[in-house]
Amino acid sequence: MLNFRSVDDMDNIIRRKLTSIPDCDCVAGVPRSGMLPASLIALYLNKPLISVDQIGQKNPEKFTERIPLPKEINTVLVVDDSCHTGNALFKVKKRLEPYKKFMRFIYAVVYVTEASKQIVDFYLEEVEQPRVFEWNIMDHIILFRSCVDLDGVLCEDPTPEENDDGEKYRWFLANAKPKFIPHHTIGAIVTCRLEKYRKQTEDWLRRYGIKYNQLFMMDYPDAATRRAAGNYAQYKLDIYNRTGAVLFIESDEYQAAWIGSMPSSLKPVYCTSTNCFYN
């Protein structure tokens, strides 16, 4: 089973276990993902917030000066979102090693696995692999084994006026505004766009540097025939099963819920528009 945690889940676990968080003079987040829980913890504990990069960093405006830290700092709570192998945390510890003679560091994460518990000083919840988070699901290596919707996920949806299966629609295909450009290769892009628009779609994906292994498009002569068939969710479910993907990322709430509820799949679906995870 693929485990999922949202920003709301993170906020809830921090609030529930706030009194158990070690006392500190300052909270330091590990960029980028660690800044999110660090900000929440610092706000709820009413503590100063910094980035670990600020510790010992030179002031870019005055090259010979160091960036000032909050006064009377003895204990720093270093926060990241999760720990798996511990490689990221080891790098942070190595970087902060020279400053141990000036302050005490407590290393904390929100999520650990059974194997990584011993790496940190404090954690909030054990969540085993495989796992994804709301804040990294669209930039996670799991994309390589995922089916991803196009309109509404990678780019904006066409307006009703643009969706005319004609000149306005072709303009949309060429000029659609990107919503999210992933850094990892997508296993399969699954779109209800018609096969006759493959070239325009491939051109747009190439322009924005979106890498993928397969591009599935609906094979109907026109949009009217496609709408009459109305089998969008079934079409996507069939491809999901055929490709052997482990996750489907969909923008349409109804389609996401339908695909995620089908016994013929029993695989997770993430809906980007509602942040719902059907598992």
Sequence and secondary structure as in RCSB ss.txt:
>XXXX:A:sequence
MLNFRSVDDMDNIIRRKLTSIPDCDCVAGVPRSGMLPASLIALYLNKPLISVDQIGQKNPEKFTERIPLPKEINT
VLVVDDSCHTGNALFKVKKRLEPYKKFMRFIYAVVYVTEASKQIVDFYLEEVEQPRVFEWNIMDHIILFRSCVDL
DGVLCEDPTPEENDDGEKYRWFLANAKPKFIPHHTIGAIVTCRLEKYRKQTEDWLRRYGIKYNQLFMMDYPDAAT
RRAAGNYAQYKLDIYNRTGAVLFIESDEYQAAWIGSMPSSLKPVYCTSTNCFYN
>XXXX:A:secstr
  EEE HHHHHHHHHHTGGGS   SEEEE TTTTHHHHHHHHHHHT  EEEGGGTT B SSSTTSB    SS  E
EEEEEEE SSSHHHHHHHHHHGGGTTT EEEEEEEEE GGGGGGSSEEEEE  SSEEETTTGGGSGGGGGEEE S
BTTTB    TTT SSSHHHHHHHHH  BS   SS EEEEEEEEEGGGHHHHHHHHHHTT  EEEEEEE  SSHHH
HHHH  HHHHHHHHHHHHT SEEEES HHHHHHHHH TTT   EEETTTTEEE 
